[in-house]
Amino acid sequence: LLSAGIALPLFFALGLAGLAVGLGLHFSSGTIRELELDYTGAPRSNHDCARCTNASATSGPCLCTLRFELAEPFPGPVCLYYQLSNYYQNHRRYGVSRDDLQLSGDPWGLRVANSLFNDTFTLHRLVNGSFMPVPLDSRGISWWTDSNVKFRNPELVNGSLATAFWGTAKPPNWPCAAYLLDAGNPNNTGFVNEDFIVWMRTAALPTFRKLYRRVHQGNFSAGLPHGTYRLDINYSYPVLPFKGTKKVILSTVSWMGGKNPFLGIAYLVFGSACILTGFVMLAVHIKYQQQNQMDED
Amino acid sequence: MELSMGHISSRSERLFRFVGRINIYRSNQEPIARSLGPENLLLKGSTLKNTKKIYGVAVYTGMETKMALNYQGKSQKRSAVEKSINAFLVVYLCILLSKATVCTTMKYVWQSNPFNDEPWYNEKTKKEKEAFKVLRMFTDFLSFMVLFNFIIPVSMYVTVEMQKFLGSFFISWDKEMYDEEIKEGALVNTSDLNEELGQVEYVFTDKTGTLTENSMEFIECCIDGHKYKESISEVDGPLKYYGKAEKCREELFLRALCLCHTVQIKEGDQVDGLIGHLEHRSTYISSSPDEIALVKGAKKYGFSFLGLENDYMKVKNQNNETERYQLLHILNFDPVRRRMSVIVRTITGKLLLFCKGADSSIFPKVQQDEIQQTKAHVDRNAMDGYRTLCVAFKELSQEEYDQIDKQICEAKMALQDREEKMAKVFEDIEANMHLIGATAVEDKLQEQAAETIEALHAAGMKVWVLTGDKMETAKSTCYACRLFQTNTELLELTTKTVGHSERKEDRLHELLMEYHKRLLQDFPKNRGGHKRSWMLNHEYGLIIDGSTLSLILNPSQDSSSSNYKTIFLQICLKCTAVLCCRMAPLQKAQIVRMVKSTKGSPITLSIGDGANDVSMILEAHVGIGIKGKEGRQASRNSDYAVPKFKHLRKLLLAHGHLYYVRIAHLVQYFFYKNLCFILPQFLYQFFCGFSQQPLYDAAYLTMYNICFTSLPILAYSLLEQHINIETLTSDPQLYMKISDNAMLQWKPFLYWTFLGAFEGLVFFFGVYYLFQNSSLEDNGKVFGNWTFGTIVFTILVFTVTLKLALDTRFWTWMNHFVIWGSLAFYVFFSFFWGGIIWPFLKQQRMYFVFAHMVTSLSTWLAIILLIFISLFPEILLIVFKNVRRKAQEHPLSSCSLKLPAITAFLGVNKSNIQIENQREVGAEGTSRGHPSSPASCLRQHHPYPNYPIHATNQKCPL
């Protein structure tokens, strides 16, 4: 099957293919713009949010702001993520407590839901000396199948979701009841609230990012131009007790998703290894042939 | 009617022993007592022949039947592969335990930080808080055990059983092992030992009926020292006489041949009374082919046996007159006496005893002055490889007969020690006889017996012939079937060399010491490392007979001789071929047991066709029966039965080799695929706070071994032919590559384990680094933990299946179907499982996970890359092995022919055409002027070009 006659060209072909894909990935990943803004507000840092670290959902939100510069424009659509670290959403005790049947319509009591990430952000751009709000789109941040099939609100009672949720307890860490999550928008409230759905898709690793909003509307449909921006943070999610950090990430996306240098490098290494092996084998091959030639003479 | 029986013997070799007595009561009459022996017993599964009905009494039923009692010994045979599996299992159990221990320990180390133990978002339940710490640790340990238990390949046992069961059909389906004559193929009685056929080191074979046809042909006879031989050419007339004996002696001899036997006549479909047509319509049947040959032989000289009618034997003499003899007693043949007799009364009222038997058992019983002339003939015939029998007679007076009759009846009625008593009586009766002559019967060698033995030798097996025949006969057969070559140096330990005298033990001691010394000189200790190095050395053969063997195995009180056995064994193990003649059935088994229990416990195989081989067939690791002419006892008690000895070659070299490779690969593959299945799950614990979070969905966990990866390996383990059957059968040296359980040693096991570990690491950390940014879709949405697990699982399923595809050398449509089918089924199942909200599931965690996964290009690229990386070392190894093997085997390798483009491009100038020519010349084996050319190499590769055609009964060169 894998005689030298097939294997040598195979290795060279594989290597070249690997290098080609690797270069493509590396280039794509390189064009993606990404900006990370840490707003944990660790004590003794002179971060504006440092004064908010005692805030929690029950004690009421604490507002802090963060100014930053974009040296180069971010072509749209730009995604706004929040990233938590040292947060074990994949802990078994945490995951086991969820009950998806409830989320498709029955009342509940869950750890995952209870710990819903509830910091909120607004973004402003400095235009002519004043900060203009950047429109953030909260629609389409979750999987379509999740928000349209898997998660369902209970049947409305007398046309009111509040009545349907009547008799259920508000999750203790929530500032408001489930039906008030995005009270103005009946398609995004209660269980079908997309922020809630995104949170419920538990992360694989203890450091994870989740999609918060997208910038693709109004003056910003082409992306974020370079300039000065201000991020207003409604700080109410404590992470310092478990030595975690919080970040806001602005990132453009491409066909390969967000910035991911690993894939490109891995392909390049693999491709080079294949070609190197090909050369070694060729050398071995030639050596044998020369030996044979000498035997013949 | 009253029936009494001796005690039931459950020992397997006592299958054909039965002692009983029947009393028949009739009104107003004395009860009649009749003895019952094994000849009156029908075993379970017997079929009636030559009669429409019989009356019988059931003596044993159910599990107490002799057959049922004899079946028990078989299940205890365990193959070496199973022992290896158990060893590997222990290793994997240790891995499992250590994984669980590491995780439990790490969990409590990690939890010693309170913010890890119980962060605000993930509080413990009341129950958890109240549980004792030790108890919690214990339950944690158990939970980890459950999480990682898939590393123990439970499904392997099911697959192995299926493989063995289905695989055994290939032996019985093999058309090459089908025999036209008996219209039967090979028979598989047990499927547990298929792979053991590939591990055989010692072959113990019976001679008569196994190496030889057991179709006897009367060759010549001698009467009073005069030789009578049928001539082959018709010019000389039908018979050629070398001097004549007296007419009456001639007739006496031929009558003896016609009367002294247990042959029956089976008539054709239509029975008519016409005696003249008898020859055309009837056939002789007997349990012993020798007797038929003798009766047929007598017919050629004018005396034909016409059958038994109302206790009268009818014989047609040379003058076409029918003589009648009343048959009074048959003194049956037994292997201890080695002779049989009949007592008849002639029409004139004379009482005659005719006796025939082996020369050694007849000569002591006749007048010593008669022996000399006949002995010379017998010895010469034996040297020619013929089976010889001597015929003697004596006349009895009425008084003598009455006494004999009484003794026989008494002995027959005995329920205790009947056999001993009978033997004693027979011994007394068969004394003071007169020798008339001797017969020589040829037993032809089975076709390809010599080639088969040579192939077995070349495959590194040692062949021992164990026979009941006399030494000269057996020796010449051994030469004829090339067990001994002309250059084989023979070491003899027989009554001839040891002698009969009082000093025989001393003499034996001397001989043993001498042989031992000689062999040690030839095999210096430093070469002992190579187990089969004897192949390269001077070849030795050993001949030993039954009486010497019992002297060695059961020495007299003299304590100095107790270590004979070890010395003897050392001598035996260094000989290429061993011939044991004059063996009793139990001695055969004794020898097998002795070799079996030597250091390294080599795998033994016994092959035989008769009831006297049953004990050694049962004793050996693998027992093979020949479906021969001596009944079905051997094939019934064997593990495998084949029609001919030559089928052993394919059975071992092709089937055995393939079965071994298949099952070894199956075992290794199962351990490997479970290791790389569970390793990522173990590694994931380090990233989920050691919380027993499974990496894969429950459906994947359960279906991995059952559905996704089971069928390809099953198909592989049934159909794989890594080397095709023709090559395997024609090149016996390939058999040595798998000797000593080579594929299930620790080295290959470690290789597979490292491969599994490497792949597990690649799967997990590849996806781990990919998930450093979990937004992998082009719309910026993120993946969660179930997608992580599904990606790992997808890579896993594809990698282990493709790994098997890489290993598969023999592709059938079935392999294609199961390999690609399994992968397609996995994809289909994943879509299906994630495509529906399952009402019975509490969590719909896989909902559309797989569908989302395949929409991400990055994930595709990652999966492809990680599959390639996982398989890379394997591909590399295969390629380097191929290159190296090519370079070693054919220095002018076909690489240059296959890669003309590259070599031409690089300016490596090669005269391909010339090479091609040389290779062709080499393949024909006619290379003359190229001593170091590839031809010499190729010749090594075909050690059996063309055998010279040997006559079936080659004259003994000694």
Interface residues (C-beta under 8 A of the other chain):
Chain A: L1 L2 S3 A4 G5 I6 A7 L8 P9 F11 L14 G18 V21 L25 P77 C79 Y81 Y87 Y88 Q89 N90 H91 R92 R93 Y94 G95 R98 D99 D100 L101 S104 R111 N114 S115 G140 I141 S142 W143 T145 D146 V149 K150 N173 V198 R201 T202 A203 A204 L205 P206 F208 R209 K210 L211 R214 P238 P241 F242 K243 S251 V253 S254 W255 M256 G257 G258 K259 N260 F262 L263 A266 Y267 F270 A273 C274 T277 M281 L282 V284 H285 I286 Y288 Q289 Q290 Q291 N292 Q293 D295 E296
Chain B: F115 N116 P119 W120 Y121 N122 E123 K124 E128 F687 C688 G689 S691 Q692 Q693 G766 Y768 Y769 L770 F771 Q772 N773 S774 S775 L776 E777 D778 N779 G780 K781 V782 F783 G784 N785 T787 F788 G789 L806 R809 I837 L841 K842 Q843 Q844 R845 Y847 F848 A851 H852 S856 L857 S858 L861 A862 L865 F868 I869 F872 I875 L876 I878 V879 F880 N882 V883 K886 A887 P891 L892 S893 S894 C895 S896 K898 L899 I902 T903 L906 V908 K910 S932
